[in-house]
């Protein structure tokens, strides 16, 4: 069973990865 804290950390890491991916895609299409 996952703890709520671990699930929050997983979601936080997932959101950060998504933001980084969007920034990379933005640089590619922006250039």
PDBQT receptor file of N, H, CA, C and O in Angstrom, charges set to zero:
ATOM      1  N   UNK A   1       0.839  -1.204   0.000  1.00  0.00    +0.000 N 
ATOM      2  CA  UNK A   1       0.000   0.000   0.000  1.00  0.00    +0.000 C 
ATOM      3  C   UNK A   1       0.874   1.254   0.000  1.00  0.00    +0.000 C 
ATOM      4  O   UNK A   1       1.824   1.364   0.775  1.00  0.00    +0.000 OA
ATOM      5  N   UNK A   2       0.541   2.187  -0.872  1.00  0.00    +0.000 N 
ATOM      6  H   UNK A   2      -0.230   2.099  -1.502  1.00  0.00    +0.000 HD
ATOM      7  CA  UNK A   2       1.307   3.428  -0.930  1.00  0.00    +0.000 C 
ATOM      8  C   UNK A   2       0.773   4.413   0.100  1.00  0.00    +0.000 C 
ATOM      9  O   UNK A   2      -0.429   4.493   0.355  1.00  0.00    +0.000 OA
ATOM     10  N   UNK A   3       1.700   5.156   0.679  1.00  0.00    +0.000 N 
ATOM     11  H   UNK A   3       2.676   5.091   0.472  1.00  0.00    +0.000 HD
ATOM     12  CA  UNK A   3       1.284   6.211   1.599  1.00  0.00    +0.000 C 
ATOM     13  C   UNK A   3       0.882   7.441   0.791  1.00  0.00    +0.000 C 
ATOM     14  O   UNK A   3       1.282   7.602  -0.362  1.00  0.00    +0.000 OA
ATOM     15  N   UNK A   4       0.092   8.295   1.410  1.00  0.00    +0.000 N 
ATOM     16  H   UNK A   4      -0.233   8.164   2.347  1.00  0.00    +0.000 HD
ATOM     17  CA  UNK A   4      -0.366   9.495   0.714  1.00  0.00    +0.000 C 
ATOM     18  C   UNK A   4       0.823  10.378   0.358  1.00  0.00    +0.000 C 
ATOM     19  O   UNK A   4       0.850  10.986  -0.712  1.00  0.00    +0.000 OA
ATOM     20  N   UNK A   5       1.806  10.451   1.251  1.00  0.00    +0.000 N 
ATOM     21  H   UNK A   5       1.785   9.958   2.121  1.00  0.00    +0.000 HD
ATOM     22  CA  UNK A   5       2.978  11.293   1.010  1.00  0.00    +0.000 C 
ATOM     23  C   UNK A   5       3.750  10.803  -0.207  1.00  0.00    +0.000 C 
ATOM     24  O   UNK A   5       4.196  11.605  -1.028  1.00  0.00    +0.000 OA
ATOM     25  N   UNK A   6       3.909   9.490  -0.324  1.00  0.00    +0.000 N 
ATOM     26  H   UNK A   6       3.547   8.839   0.343  1.00  0.00    +0.000 HD
ATOM     27  CA  UNK A   6       4.648   8.935  -1.462  1.00  0.00    +0.000 C 
ATOM     28  C   UNK A   6       3.898   9.205  -2.760  1.00  0.00    +0.000 C 
ATOM     29  O   UNK A   6       4.511   9.484  -3.790  1.00  0.00    +0.000 OA
ATOM     30  N   UNK A   7       2.581   9.122  -2.709  1.00  0.00    +0.000 N 
ATOM     31  H   UNK A   7       2.083   8.896  -1.872  1.00  0.00    +0.000 HD
ATOM     32  CA  UNK A   7       1.780   9.374  -3.910  1.00  0.00    +0.000 C 
ATOM     33  C   UNK A   7       1.889  10.839  -4.313  1.00  0.00    +0.000 C 
ATOM     34  O   UNK A   7       1.925  11.162  -5.500  1.00  0.00    +0.000 OA
ATOM     35  N   UNK A   8       1.941  11.738  -3.305  1.00  0.00    +0.000 N 
ATOM     36  H   UNK A   8       1.912  11.476  -2.340  1.00  0.00    +0.000 HD
ATOM     37  CA  UNK A   8       2.097  13.163  -3.606  1.00  0.00    +0.000 C 
ATOM     38  C   UNK A   8       3.445  13.420  -4.255  1.00  0.00    +0.000 C 
ATOM     39  O   UNK A   8       3.544  14.208  -5.196  1.00  0.00    +0.000 OA
ATOM     40  N   UNK A   9       4.486  12.760  -3.755  1.00  0.00    +0.000 N 
ATOM     41  H   UNK A   9       4.405  12.120  -2.990  1.00  0.00    +0.000 HD
ATOM     42  CA  UNK A   9       5.820  12.936  -4.332  1.00  0.00    +0.000 C 
ATOM     43  C   UNK A   9       5.847  12.429  -5.764  1.00  0.00    +0.000 C 
ATOM     44  O   UNK A   9       6.500  13.019  -6.625  1.00  0.00    +0.000 OA
ATOM     45  N   UNK A  10       5.132  11.329  -6.023  1.00  0.00    +0.000 N 
ATOM     46  H   UNK A  10       4.602  10.850  -5.324  1.00  0.00    +0.000 HD
ATOM     47  CA  UNK A  10       5.085  10.772  -7.371  1.00  0.00    +0.000 C 
ATOM     48  C   UNK A  10       4.399  11.759  -8.316  1.00  0.00    +0.000 C 
ATOM     49  O   UNK A  10       4.869  11.981  -9.432  1.00  0.00    +0.000 OA
ATOM     50  N   UNK A  11       3.287  12.350  -7.867  1.00  0.00    +0.000 N 
ATOM     51  H   UNK A  11       2.906  12.169  -6.961  1.00  0.00    +0.000 HD
ATOM     52  CA  UNK A  11       2.574  13.319  -8.693  1.00  0.00    +0.000 C 
ATOM     53  C   UNK A  11       3.429  14.555  -8.929  1.00  0.00    +0.000 C 
ATOM     54  O   UNK A  11       3.424  15.121 -10.022  1.00  0.00    +0.000 OA
ATOM     55  N   UNK A  12       4.173  14.978  -7.888  1.00  0.00    +0.000 N 
ATOM     56  H   UNK A  12       4.177  14.518  -7.000  1.00  0.00    +0.000 HD
ATOM     57  CA  UNK A  12       5.024  16.161  -8.014  1.00  0.00    +0.000 C 
ATOM     58  C   UNK A  12       6.113  15.918  -9.048  1.00  0.00    +0.000 C 
ATOM     59  O   UNK A  12       6.385  16.779  -9.885  1.00  0.00    +0.000 OA
ATOM     60  N   UNK A  13       6.739  14.741  -8.989  1.00  0.00    +0.000 N 
ATOM     61  H   UNK A  13       6.518  14.042  -8.309  1.00  0.00    +0.000 HD
ATOM     62  CA  UNK A  13       7.793  14.400  -9.951  1.00  0.00    +0.000 C 
ATOM     63  C   UNK A  13       7.207  14.328 -11.363  1.00  0.00    +0.000 C 
ATOM     64  O   UNK A  13       7.848  14.748 -12.326  1.00  0.00    +0.000 OA
ATOM     65  N   UNK A  14       5.993  13.796 -11.481  1.00  0.00    +0.000 N 
ATOM     66  H   UNK A  14       5.472  13.454 -10.698  1.00  0.00    +0.000 HD
ATOM     67  CA  UNK A  14       5.343  13.669 -12.788  1.00  0.00    +0.000 C 
ATOM     68  C   UNK A  14       5.048  15.045 -13.381  1.00  0.00    +0.000 C 
ATOM     69  O   UNK A  14       5.242  15.267 -14.576  1.00  0.00    +0.000 OA
ATOM     70  N   UNK A  15       4.577  15.967 -12.539  1.00  0.00    +0.000 N 
ATOM     71  H   UNK A  15       4.419  15.786 -11.568  1.00  0.00    +0.000 HD
ATOM     72  CA  UNK A  15       4.264  17.323 -13.000  1.00  0.00    +0.000 C 
ATOM     73  C   UNK A  15       5.531  18.057 -13.421  1.00  0.00    +0.000 C 
ATOM     74  O   UNK A  15       5.546  18.746 -14.442  1.00  0.00    +0.000 OA
ATOM     75  N   UNK A  16       6.605  17.908 -12.626  1.00  0.00    +0.000 N 
ATOM     76  H   UNK A  16       6.593  17.348 -11.797  1.00  0.00    +0.000 HD
ATOM     77  CA  UNK A  16       7.876  18.558 -12.961  1.00  0.00    +0.000 C 
ATOM     78  C   UNK A  16       8.402  18.029 -14.288  1.00  0.00    +0.000 C 
ATOM     79  O   UNK A  16       8.886  18.798 -15.118  1.00  0.00    +0.000 OA
ATOM     80  N   UNK A  17       8.307  16.716 -14.490  1.00  0.00    +0.000 N 
ATOM     81  H   UNK A  17       7.913  16.091 -13.816  1.00  0.00    +0.000 HD
ATOM     82  CA  UNK A  17       8.774  16.119 -15.743  1.00  0.00    +0.000 C 
ATOM     83  C   UNK A  17       7.956  16.666 -16.914  1.00  0.00    +0.000 C 
ATOM     84  O   UNK A  17       8.504  16.921 -17.987  1.00  0.00    +0.000 OA
ATOM     85  N   UNK A  18       6.669  16.845 -16.716  1.00  0.00    +0.000 N 
ATOM     86  H   UNK A  18       6.224  16.638 -15.845  1.00  0.00    +0.000 HD
ATOM     87  CA  UNK A  18       5.806  17.371 -17.772  1.00  0.00    +0.000 C 
ATOM     88  C   UNK A  18       6.163  18.808 -18.118  1.00  0.00    +0.000 C 
ATOM     89  O   UNK A  18       6.176  19.184 -19.290  1.00  0.00    +0.000 OA
ATOM     90  N   UNK A  19       6.457  19.620 -17.089  1.00  0.00    +0.000 N 
ATOM     91  H   UNK A  19       6.447  19.314 -16.137  1.00  0.00    +0.000 HD
ATOM     92  CA  UNK A  19       6.840  21.015 -17.319  1.00  0.00    +0.000 C 
ATOM     93  C   UNK A  19       8.159  21.084 -18.073  1.00  0.00    +0.000 C 
ATOM     94  O   UNK A  19       8.315  21.892 -18.987  1.00  0.00    +0.000 OA
ATOM     95  N   UNK A  20       9.114  20.231 -17.687  1.00  0.00    +0.000 N 
ATOM     96  H   UNK A  20       8.987  19.574 -16.944  1.00  0.00    +0.000 HD
ATOM     97  CA  UNK A  20      10.410  20.208 -18.365  1.00  0.00    +0.000 C 
ATOM     98  C   UNK A  20      10.225  19.807 -19.824  1.00  0.00    +0.000 C 
ATOM     99  O   UNK A  20      10.855  20.378 -20.714  1.00  0.00    +0.000 OA
ATOM    100  N   UNK A  21       9.363  18.825 -20.065  1.00  0.00    +0.000 N 
ATOM    101  H   UNK A  21       8.852  18.361 -19.342  1.00  0.00    +0.000 HD
ATOM    102  CA  UNK A  21       9.114  18.360 -21.432  1.00  0.00    +0.000 C 
ATOM    103  C   UNK A  21       8.485  19.478 -22.262  1.00  0.00    +0.000 C 
ATOM    104  O   UNK A  21       8.852  19.681 -23.420  1.00  0.00    +0.000 OA
ATOM    105  N   UNK A  22       7.534  20.204 -21.662  1.00  0.00    +0.000 N 
ATOM    106  H   UNK A  22       7.237  20.040 -20.722  1.00  0.00    +0.000 HD
ATOM    107  CA  UNK A  22       6.894  21.303 -22.380  1.00  0.00    +0.000 C 
ATOM    108  C   UNK A  22       7.891  22.404 -22.695  1.00  0.00    +0.000 C 
ATOM    109  O   UNK A  22       7.821  23.006 -23.766  1.00  0.00    +0.000 OA
ATOM    110  N   UNK A  23       8.820  22.683 -21.782  1.00  0.00    +0.000 N 
ATOM    111  H   UNK A  23       8.876  22.194 -20.911  1.00  0.00    +0.000 HD
ATOM    112  CA  UNK A  23       9.820  23.727 -22.006  1.00  0.00    +0.000 C 
ATOM    113  C   UNK A  23      10.754  23.330 -23.144  1.00  0.00    +0.000 C 
ATOM    114  O   UNK A  23      11.147  24.170 -23.953  1.00  0.00    +0.000 OA
ATOM    115  N   UNK A  24      11.108  22.042 -23.203  1.00  0.00    +0.000 N 
ATOM    116  H   UNK A  24      10.788  21.359 -22.546  1.00  0.00    +0.000 HD
ATOM    117  CA  UNK A  24      11.982  21.559 -24.276  1.00  0.00    +0.000 C 
ATOM    118  C   UNK A  24      11.260  21.663 -25.617  1.00  0.00    +0.000 C 
ATOM    119  O   UNK A  24      11.842  22.108 -26.606  1.00  0.00    +0.000 OA
ATOM    120  N   UNK A  25       9.996  21.253 -25.648  1.00  0.00    +0.000 N 
ATOM    121  H   UNK A  25       9.523  20.891 -24.844  1.00  0.00    +0.000 HD
ATOM    122  CA  UNK A  25       9.211  21.331 -26.884  1.00  0.00    +0.000 C 
ATOM    123  C   UNK A  25       9.043  22.791 -27.296  1.00  0.00    +0.000 C 
ATOM    124  O   UNK A  25       9.079  23.113 -28.484  1.00  0.00    +0.000 OA
ATOM    125  N   UNK A  26       8.858  23.675 -26.309  1.00  0.00    +0.000 N 
ATOM    126  H   UNK A  26       8.829  23.413 -25.345  1.00  0.00    +0.000 HD
ATOM    127  CA  UNK A  26       8.710  25.102 -26.600  1.00  0.00    +0.000 C 
ATOM    128  C   UNK A  26       9.967  25.672 -27.227  1.00  0.00    +0.000 C 
ATOM    129  O   UNK A  26       9.889  26.500 -28.134  1.00  0.00    +0.000 OA
ATOM    130  N   UNK A  27      11.130  25.236 -26.751  1.00  0.00    +0.000 N 
ATOM    131  H   UNK A  27      11.194  24.563 -26.014  1.00  0.00    +0.000 HD
ATOM    132  CA  UNK A  27      12.396  25.721 -27.315  1.00  0.00    +0.000 C 
ATOM    133  C   UNK A  27      12.555  25.230 -28.745  1.00  0.00    +0.000 C 
ATOM    134  O   UNK A  27      13.039  25.964 -29.607  1.00  0.00    +0.000 OA
ATOM    135  N   UNK A  28      12.145  23.980 -29.003  1.00  0.00    +0.000 N 
ATOM    136  H   UNK A  28      11.751  23.384 -28.303  1.00  0.00    +0.000 HD
ATOM    137  CA  UNK A  28      12.290  23.409 -30.345  1.00  0.00    +0.000 C 
ATOM    138  C   UNK A  28      11.402  24.159 -31.341  1.00  0.00    +0.000 C 
ATOM    139  O   UNK A  28      11.861  24.526 -32.422  1.00  0.00    +0.000 OA
ATOM    140  N   UNK A  29      10.143  24.387 -30.986  1.00  0.00    +0.000 N 
ATOM    141  H   UNK A  29       9.770  24.088 -30.108  1.00  0.00    +0.000 HD
ATOM    142  CA  UNK A  29       9.227  25.057 -31.900  1.00  0.00    +0.000 C 
ATOM    143  C   UNK A  29       9.445  26.566 -31.907  1.00  0.00    +0.000 C 
ATOM    144  O   UNK A  29       9.071  27.248 -32.861  1.00  0.00    +0.000 OA
ATOM    145  N   UNK A  30      10.052  27.085 -30.839  1.00  0.00    +0.000 N 
ATOM    146  H   UNK A  30      10.356  26.531 -30.064  1.00  0.00    +0.000 HD
ATOM    147  CA  UNK A  30      10.277  28.529 -30.749  1.00  0.00    +0.000 C 
ATOM    148  C   UNK A  30      11.463  28.969 -31.590  1.00  0.00    +0.000 C 
ATOM    149  O   UNK A  30      11.510  30.113 -32.043  1.00  0.00    +0.000 OA
ATOM    150  N   UNK A  31      12.414  28.081 -31.803  1.00  0.00    +0.000 N 
ATOM    151  H   UNK A  31      12.375  27.152 -31.435  1.00  0.00    +0.000 HD
ATOM    152  CA  UNK A  31      13.623  28.454 -32.542  1.00  0.00    +0.000 C 
ATOM    153  C   UNK A  31      13.412  28.397 -34.053  1.00  0.00    +0.000 C 
ATOM    154  O   UNK A  31      14.334  28.682 -34.816  1.00  0.00    +0.000 OA
TER     155      UNK A  31
